[in-house]
Amino acid sequence: MKSVIEKAHRGDITSQNFIAISYLTGQGAPKDYKKALYWYTKAADQRNVDAQFQLGEMYFKGQGVPQNYDIAGD
């Protein structure tokens, strides 16, 4: 996981998504919605569609953020 984190910090979108999924689901890392949000945001800022979708899901469901349908729809 350490090398994946290093790649993610260097801007690798695949690594950022992998880490975000791990934190979101609790598989491979302790469940942590705040960290999932952080990594999905990093990938989404690079126009990664999967990360953008997952951010919308997190806002729709209120996972680690206040539930907000307006942000979820953006």
Residue pairs with C-beta under 8 A, 6 or more apart in sequence:
1 19
1 22
1 28
1 29
4 15
4 18
4 19
5 15
5 19
7 14
7 15
8 15
8 16
8 18
8 19
8 39
8 42
11 42
11 46
13 43
13 46
13 48
13 51
16 39
16 40
16 42
16 43
16 48
16 51
17 39
17 40
17 43
17 48
17 50
17 51
19 29
19 35
19 39
20 35
20 36
20 37
20 38
20 39
20 40
20 43
20 51
20 54
21 27
21 36
21 54
22 28
22 29
23 29
23 30
23 31
23 32
23 33
23 35
23 36
23 39
24 31
24 33
24 36
24 40
24 54
24 58
24 63
25 31
29 35
32 64
33 58
33 63
33 64
33 65
34 64
36 58
36 63
36 64
37 55
37 58
37 64
37 65
40 51
40 54
40 55
40 58
41 51
41 55
42 51
43 50
43 51
44 51
44 52
44 55
56 71
56 72
56 73
56 74
57 63
57 72
58 64
58 65
59 65
59 67
59 68
59 69
59 71
59 72
60 67
60 69
60 72
61 67
62 68
